Amino acid sequence: MQSFDLIVIGAGSGLNVSSAVAEIGMKVAVVEKGPMGGTCLNRGCIPSKIIIHSADVAETIKKSKLFGINARISSIDFKKITNRASNIVDKDANEIEKAIIKDKNTTLFKVEAKFIAERTLKVGKETIKGNKIIIAAGTRPSIPPIEGLNKVDFITSDEALRLRKQPKSMTILGGGYIAAELAHFYGALGTKINIVQRGKYLIPNEDGEISRKFTEIFREKYNVLTEFSATEVSKKGNKFIVVAEGKKSNKKIISDALLVAAGRIPNTDVLDVKKGNVETNEKGFVKTNDYLETTAKNIWALGDIVGKFLFKHSANLEAQYVYNNAILNKKIKVDYTAMPHAIFSSPQIAGVGLKEQDLKQRKIKYAIGRYNYIDSGMGLALQDNEGFVKIFADKKTRKILGCHILGTDASTLIHEVIVAMKADLRIDAISDAVHVHPALSEVVQRAARNIEW
């Protein structure tokens, strides 16, 4: 049995810790069956944003008449679009693997890991033990128990990013951020999109007003069935048939492709973490305390498998704390203040802090400021008629409680609010700061100025 100072399970943000530990001369094992770089690099944020940019370009061309330019799309080289993304991420993953193998203090086990005892893993045919272990093994697509689904060749987000032939039509089961982004990608390039969503609105975890407006916009582009549940799936020839039941009627949806985007589940069952005395919650995520310690001594966890925030940037943040707590023994509580997120759909969505429904539920006395893109100089230039910013502040302290944006470049505009919240500044820091005119960032400033106290 080989022993290591540290074993890291998962080669995503866990590599931030393993590489730092190897640099200080400790003996490290990295266990990762799949390509290096984790979900973000291989099956998530990086390849999805590369292909989505092509969709953004296509949408810009389609809207060119608004700006006095008569342009049209003569053809789509779909294979080139997805190959471009695949080639970029595969190259990066291979380079990461080479660097791990080259490192004299790191041993790579490119197999699946399973706990067989506390801090003891079965990796392929070998058994390894770590003085300390970090679980950073992520999540995988959740597959709902729909009749007939296991008998057809549906795809998840993993495969959707690497298809080489564009389907003429696609049915998407689910209405969260993955469904929103992939509907935009395929839809903007010409695929007819059907979305089946159980809830009343798409992206239901967003601020309520954002969810309602986004659903309204998507209904204009795609066949959106909210408050419908897929109950049966079958295939006839090359066509997928989905039976969806609603409150008042049933629908039969026929398409060339079927994408399941029904959320993510943690890989704790694959790892058999309970044999390592690592407890999980009711959803299967690893239980951790404020220091990302698990219920087992000298085992920490970070990233999606913890389930606090399922973002790459939150996993990177957690990796910093795990290094401090597990390796440097500094014992610092994780600070998730102003943890932002974005959805790279069309329109874009971004948010940070509390949503309006959260504020109401917690009975916090808040003031709200709102501003429409179209009422600004740049918003008018862009002809963004749907975009808006809403920002919340505490009525007593004037501290920012949250901000939510729908519209052009929302993922970028949110950052001045993130910085202000992280610095614990009052809303005046945004409203009083001089903003470039007529930059799009004025919509954030004007939302702050519009707060009715």
Buried (B, 14 or more C-beta within 10 A) or exposed (E): EBEBBBBBBBBBBBBBBBBBBBEEEBBBBBBBBBBBBBBBBBBBBBBBBBBBBBBBBBBEBBEEEEEEEEEEEEEBEBEEBBEBBBEBBBEBBEEBBEEBEEBEBBBBBBBBBBBEEBBBBBBEEEEBBBEBBBBBBBBBBBBEEBEBBEEBEBBBBBBBBBBEEBBEBBBBBBBBBBBBBBBBBBBBBBBBBBBBBBBEBBBBEBBBBBBBBBBEBBBEBBBBBBBBBBEBBBBEEEEBBBBBBEEEEEBEBEBBBBBBBBBBBBBBEEBBBBBBBBEBEEEBBBBBEEBBBBBBEBBBBBBBBBBBBBBBBBBBBBBBBBBBBBBEEEEEEBEEEBBBBBBBBBBBBBBBBBBBEBBEEEEEEBBBBBBBBBEBEBBEEBEBEBBBBBBBBBEEEBBBBBBBBBBBBBBBBBBBBBEBBBEEBBBBBBBEBEBEEEEBBBBBBBBBBBBEE
